[in-house]
Amino acid sequence: AAARARARGRCPPPPRDMAYAERPLFGGAIVAKLPAGFKDVSDFRHVPDHQEVWADADSDQSVVIEVLERQDAVADADIARYLFDDLAAANE
């Protein structure tokens, strides 16, 4: 099942017995449960202030949490596409 999920470009779900730990994000303003083995990437490389990046070197997986600015000119129904397109354009 995991191989089929990867072949379709999707990651398999985490193992049911995976340990999680609460991690403070953005100076403790938010708390999230992340896999216990994930490390704070800002401990060893620069991460912009509007991002939190956690990674596991053994599995080559990462979680990126980004604070975005509200776009009053964009309808709520269209905001996901707007932000995705904006990110894609910034990475060209």
Summary of the structure (lengths in Angstrom):
residues: 92
radius of gyration: 16.0
end to end distance: 33.5
largest distance: 44.0
contacts: 163
relative contact order: 0.11
helix: 29%
strand: 28%
